Amino acid sequence: MPLTDVAIRNARVKEKSYKLSDMQGLFLLISPSGSKLWRMKYHFKGVEKKLSLGEYPRVTLRDARKQRDQARDLLAEGKDPSFEKQREKLRANALAENTFTSIANEYCSKRRRDGDRAWAPATALRCEYLLSLLDNSIGRMPIHEIEPIDALAAIRKIEKRGKLESARRTLQLASAVFRYAVATARLRSDPTRDLRGALTVPTVTHYGAITEANQVGELLRSIDGYEGQGMTKWALQLAPHVFVRPGELRHARWDEIDLDAALWTIPAEKMKMRKPHHVPLSRQSVAILEEIRSITGPAGYVFPSMRSRTRPMSENTLNAALRRLGYASDEMTAHGFRAMASTLLNESGRWSPDAIERALAHGDSDKVRAAYHRGAHWKERVAMAQWWSDLLDSLREGAKILPFPGAAIA
């Protein structure tokens, strides 16, 4: 006879556990402690087994019957309901542990050691910081529960603080984390894929750079008169000659530099384009480096931190020094030495654009073309490096530079 709610409520506790049977294997086990537990008896491959369905009244009679019917459907498919329940529990636990923050950390760890695509250390730190801005919003949520509105609300908290570029970049990184979760079978789709256009577009600002020849001379004389820390002065003196990215200059190590061969080889992991970069050193660059080596060489960082030789110079040091020299951020930055060299070298008409681009370590999407340019323009780059340093010396001494004559070298 089927059970009723009235019969269940009126069931009395006895000294020993006993059953109240329903139908098709479903029964209620009443213990001496007063608990009322739903169970289902069934046979699977000739073995009698029991399935726990929960406790009454949290699981009602109606709910217990639904679970029983679902279990019978599994049996009809040749599946063991107890095994399927355990597997579902493990799956649910795994999903609960896969929070956004845990997967973001996993993704960042992967990108740090991702072969040719590996993040440079500075890039990794920046990306990890931006993703950490989401820790208090969606960070603790299981990644499969995050909806587009959750992600957008989290990013807009950054946007409301006026950090438009940080918000844009954080959204890109969050999308990368979601796509990684998809690729590792922990998410069906990226919830941020339709959020493009939702954020305020930041105004593009260019690095402050001096590109007028007469102003370059004034800058170089100002650098020579810098009265701050000596290591900072040397870095400022070398920067215009080699015009590498500021991070590449700060992280330069003595084992990368061959003064006898007048060559600085920056390894791929330090380069934005993830390819090794060879920098020909002019006589002036070699002279500056020889002077520095007597202080910081022959091993470790060329420009170590003031606090510890095991760390490079701070990323703000050169820009702060330029501010001390009286140059505002929209006038000149450490990155501006690259724009200075690019502008004046191109305006000279003496050097092929490809050689200049290779000297600036700009990427080339065509691998065959990139390999060709590395070899074909090396001699030209060596000559260009010396010509450029000689030009800087002339400008420092106050020479007037007439419009550059000449045609580009083939």
C-alpha positions in Angstrom: 0.0 0.0 0.0 1.5 3.4 -1.0 2.6 5.7 1.8 0.9 9.0 2.6 2.2 12.2 4.3 -0.2 11.6 7.2 1.2 8.1 7.8 4.8 9.4 7.7 4.0 12.2 10.2 2.3 9.8 12.6 5.1 7.2 12.5 6.4 6.6 16.0 10.0 6.1 17.1 10.7 2.5 18.2 13.7 0.9 20.0 14.9 -0.5 16.7 15.0 0.9 13.2 12.1 -0.1 10.9 10.8 0.6 7.4 7.6 2.1 6.0 7.4 0.8 2.4 6.0 2.8 -0.5 6.2 1.3 -4.0 8.8 0.0 -6.5 11.5 -0.3 -4.0 11.0 3.0 -2.2 10.9 3.0 1.6 11.3 5.2 4.6 13.8 4.1 7.3 12.8 5.4 10.8 15.6 5.2 13.3 15.5 5.2 17.1 16.9 8.8 17.0 13.8 9.9 15.2 15.4 10.5 11.8 13.4 9.5 8.8 15.6 8.6 5.8 14.4 7.8 2.3 16.0 4.7 0.7 15.4 2.8 -2.5 16.2 -0.9 -2.9 17.1 -2.2 -6.4 19.0 -4.9 -8.1 21.9 -4.1 -10.5 23.5 -7.0 -12.4 22.1 -9.5 -9.9 23.3 -7.6 -6.8 20.9 -6.0 -4.3 21.8 -2.4 -3.6 20.4 0.6 -1.8 20.2 4.2 -2.9 20.0 7.1 -0.4 17.5 9.8 -1.4 17.6 12.2 1.5 15.8 12.9 4.8 12.2 13.6 5.4 10.7 16.3 5.6 13.5 18.1 3.6 12.9 15.6 0.9 9.1 15.2 0.6 7.2 12.1 -0.4 6.6 13.6 -3.8 10.4 14.4 -4.2 11.4 10.9 -3.1 9.2 9.4 -5.7 10.6 11.6 -8.4 14.2 10.5 -7.5 13.0 6.9 -7.4 11.6 7.2 -10.9 14.8 8.9 -12.2 16.8 6.0 -10.7 14.6 3.5 -12.4 15.1 5.3 -15.7 18.9 4.9 -15.2 18.4 1.2 -14.5 16.5 0.9 -17.8 19.5 2.4 -19.5 21.8 -0.1 -17.9 23.3 2.4 -15.4 23.8 2.0 -11.7 22.0 4.8 -9.9 24.4 4.8 -6.9 27.4 5.1 -9.2 25.8 7.9 -11.2 24.9 9.8 -8.0 28.5 9.5 -6.8 29.9 10.7 -10.1 27.5 13.7 -10.1 28.6 14.6 -6.6 32.3 14.5 -7.6 31.5 16.6 -10.7 29.6 19.1 -8.6 32.5 19.3 -6.1 35.0 19.8 -8.9 32.9 22.6 -10.4 32.6 24.3 -7.1 36.4 24.2 -6.7 36.9 25.7 -10.1 36.4 29.3 -9.1 37.4 32.1 -11.4 40.4 33.0 -9.3 41.7 29.4 -9.2 41.4 29.1 -13.0 42.9 32.5 -13.5 45.9 31.5 -11.5 46.2 28.3 -13.5 46.0 30.3 -16.7 48.7 32.8 -15.6 51.0 29.9 -14.6 50.6 28.4 -18.0 51.3 31.6 -19.8 54.5 32.1 -17.8 55.9 28.9 -19.3 54.0 28.8 -22.6 57.0 28.2 -25.0 57.4 30.9 -27.6 54.2 32.5 -26.4 55.3 32.8 -22.8 54.7 36.1 -21.1 57.7 38.2 -20.2 58.1 38.6 -16.4 56.9 42.2 -16.4 53.9 41.2 -18.6 53.0 38.4 -16.2 53.1 40.6 -13.2 50.9 43.2 -14.9 48.3 40.6 -16.0 48.2 38.9 -12.7 47.6 42.2 -11.0 44.8 43.1 -13.3 43.1 39.7 -12.8 43.4 40.1 -9.1 41.1 43.2 -9.3 38.3 40.7 -9.9 39.0 38.6 -6.8 36.4 40.4 -4.6 33.7 40.3 -7.2 33.6 37.1 -9.4 36.8 35.6 -8.0 35.2 33.2 -5.6 32.3 32.2 -7.9 32.4 28.8 -9.6 33.3 29.7 -13.2 30.4 27.9 -14.7 28.0 30.1 -12.6 29.3 33.4 -13.9 26.9 35.2 -16.2 27.7 38.1 -18.6 26.1 40.5 -16.1 28.4 39.3 -13.3 31.5 39.8 -15.4 30.3 43.2 -16.7 29.5 44.5 -13.2 32.9 43.4 -12.0 34.8 45.2 -14.8 32.7 48.3 -14.4 33.9 48.7 -10.9 37.3 49.3 -12.4 35.9 51.6 -15.1 34.1 53.7 -12.5 37.4 54.5 -10.8 38.5 56.2 -14.1 40.8 53.3 -15.0 39.5 52.9 -18.6 42.5 51.2 -20.1 42.8 48.9 -17.1 39.2 48.0 -17.4 39.6 47.3 -21.1 42.7 45.1 -20.6 41.1 43.3 -17.6 38.1 42.4 -19.7 40.4 41.0 -22.4 42.3 38.9 -19.7 39.1 37.7 -18.2 37.9 36.5 -21.6 41.2 34.7 -22.0 40.6 32.9 -18.7 37.1 31.9 -19.7 38.3 30.6 -23.1 41.0 28.6 -21.2 38.3 27.1 -19.0 36.4 26.2 -22.2 39.5 24.6 -23.7 40.0 22.5 -20.5 36.4 21.3 -20.5 35.3 23.2 -17.4 33.0 25.7 -19.1 30.7 25.6 -22.1 31.3 29.1 -23.5 32.9 32.4 -22.7 30.3 34.7 -21.0 32.2 37.8 -22.0 32.1 37.1 -25.7 29.2 39.5 -26.3 30.4 42.3 -24.0 32.5 44.1 -26.7 31.5 47.7 -26.9 30.1 47.7 -23.4 33.0 49.7 -21.9 34.0 53.3 -22.5 36.9 53.4 -25.0 39.9 55.1 -23.5 41.5 58.0 -25.4 44.7 56.8 -27.0 47.7 58.7 -25.6 51.2 58.5 -27.2 54.4 58.4 -25.3 55.9 61.8 -24.9 59.0 62.1 -27.2 61.3 64.7 -28.5 61.8 64.4 -32.2 63.1 67.8 -33.2 66.9 67.7 -33.8 67.7 70.9 -31.9 65.6 69.8 -28.9 67.4 66.4 -28.9 70.7 68.2 -28.3 69.2 70.1 -25.4 68.0 66.9 -23.9 71.3 65.2 -24.2 73.1 68.1 -22.5 70.5 68.0 -19.7 71.2 64.3 -19.2 75.0 64.9 -19.0 74.2 67.5 -16.3 72.0 65.2 -14.3 72.9 65.3 -10.6 70.9 62.4 -9.3 72.0 58.8 -8.8 74.9 57.8 -11.0 73.4 54.6 -12.3 70.3 56.5 -13.4 72.5 58.9 -15.3 74.3 56.1 -17.2 71.0 54.5 -18.1 69.7 57.8 -19.5 73.0 58.3 -21.4 72.8 54.8 -23.0 69.1 54.8 -23.8 69.2 57.2 -26.8 72.0 55.2 -28.4 70.4 51.8 -28.2 66.7 52.9 -28.2 65.3 49.6 -26.9 62.2 49.4 -24.8 62.6 50.7 -21.2 61.9 47.3 -19.7 64.6 45.7 -21.9 67.1 48.3 -20.9 66.3 47.9 -17.1 66.6 44.1 -17.3 69.8 44.0 -19.3 72.4 41.6 -17.9 76.1 41.4 -18.4 76.0 37.9 -19.8 73.9 39.2 -22.7 76.5 41.8 -23.7 79.7 41.1 -25.6 81.7 44.3 -25.5 84.5 42.8 -27.6 82.0 42.0 -30.4 80.1 45.2 -29.8 76.9 43.2 -29.5 74.0 43.0 -27.0 71.7 39.9 -27.5 68.4 40.2 -25.7 66.8 36.8 -25.2 63.4 36.0 -26.5 61.7 35.8 -23.1 62.5 39.5 -22.5 61.2 40.7 -25.8 57.7 41.9 -26.5 57.6 39.8 -29.8 59.0 36.8 -28.0 62.0 36.6 -30.4 65.7 37.2 -29.6 66.9 40.7 -30.5 70.4 41.6 -31.5 71.5 45.2 -30.8 74.7 46.4 -32.5 76.7 48.7 -30.1 78.4 51.8 -31.4 81.7 53.0 -30.0 79.8 55.4 -27.8 77.6 52.7 -26.4 80.6 50.4 -25.7 82.4 53.3 -23.9 79.3 53.9 -21.6 79.0 50.2 -20.9 82.7 49.8 -20.1 82.4 52.6 -17.5 79.3 51.0 -16.0 81.0 47.5 -15.9 83.6 48.8 -13.5 80.7 49.3 -11.0 78.1 46.6 -11.6 80.0 44.0 -13.7 80.9 41.4 -14.7 77.7 39.5 -13.7 74.1 40.3 -12.9 72.1 43.3 -13.9 73.8 46.2 -15.8 71.4 48.6 -14.0 70.6 47.0 -10.6 68.2 48.4 -8.1 69.6 50.8 -5.5 68.3 48.5 -2.8 69.5 45.1 -4.1 71.8 44.0 -6.9 69.5 41.0 -7.4 66.8 43.1 -8.8 66.8 45.5 -11.8 66.3 49.2 -11.6 62.7 50.3 -10.9 60.4 50.9 -13.9 59.7 54.5 -12.7 63.4 55.5 -12.3 64.1 56.9 -15.8 60.8 58.7 -16.1 61.2 60.2 -12.6 64.7 61.4 -13.7 63.3 63.0 -16.8 60.8 64.8 -14.6 63.7 66.1 -12.4 65.3 67.4 -15.6 62.2 69.4 -16.2 60.5 67.3 -18.9 56.8 66.7 -18.4 55.3 63.3 -19.3 53.8 64.7 -22.5 57.2 66.1 -23.6 59.6 63.1 -23.0 59.5 59.6 -21.5 61.9 56.7 -21.3 59.9 55.1 -24.1 60.3 58.3 -26.2 63.9 57.5 -27.1 62.5 55.0 -29.5 60.2 57.5 -31.2 63.1 59.9 -31.3 65.4 57.4 -33.1 62.6 56.2 -35.5 61.7 59.7 -36.5 65.2 61.1 -37.2 66.5 57.9 -38.8 63.6 57.8 -41.2 63.9 61.5 -41.9 67.6 61.1 -42.7 66.7 59.1 -45.8 70.0 57.2 -45.4 68.6 53.9 -44.1 66.0 51.5 -45.4 62.7 51.4 -43.4 63.1 47.7 -42.9 66.5 48.2 -41.2 65.0 50.8 -38.9 62.0 48.6 -38.1 64.3 45.7 -37.3 66.4 47.9 -35.1 63.3 48.8 -33.2 62.4 45.1 -32.8 59.0 45.6 -34.3 57.3 42.3 -35.2 56.8 40.8 -38.7 53.9 38.4 -39.1 55.6 36.8 -42.1 58.2 34.4 -40.6 60.1 34.0 -43.8 60.3 37.7 -44.4 61.4 38.2 -40.7 64.2 35.7 -41.1 65.3 37.3 -44.3 65.4 40.7 -42.8 67.5 39.6 -39.8 70.3 38.6 -42.1 69.9 41.1 -44.9 70.0 44.2 -42.8 72.5 43.4 -40.2 75.5 45.1 -41.8 73.2 48.1 -42.5 72.1 48.1 -38.9 75.7 48.1 -37.6 76.5 51.1 -39.8 73.3 52.8 -38.8 74.0 52.4 -35.1 77.4 54.1 -35.4 75.9 56.9 -37.6 73.2 57.4 -35.1 75.5 57.7 -32.1 77.7 60.1 -34.1 74.7 62.2 -34.9 73.7 62.3 -31.2 77.2 63.5 -30.4 76.9 66.3 -33.0 73.5 67.3 -31.6 74.9 67.3 -28.0 77.7 69.6 -29.1 75.2 72.0 -30.6 75.6 71.4 -34.3 72.9 72.6 -36.6 71.4 69.8 -38.6 70.3 70.8 -42.1 67.5 68.9 -43.8 68.8 65.3 -44.4 69.9 64.7 -48.0 70.4 61.4 -49.6 68.4 58.4 -50.6 67.6 55.2 -48.7 70.1 52.4 -48.9 68.8 49.5 -50.9 
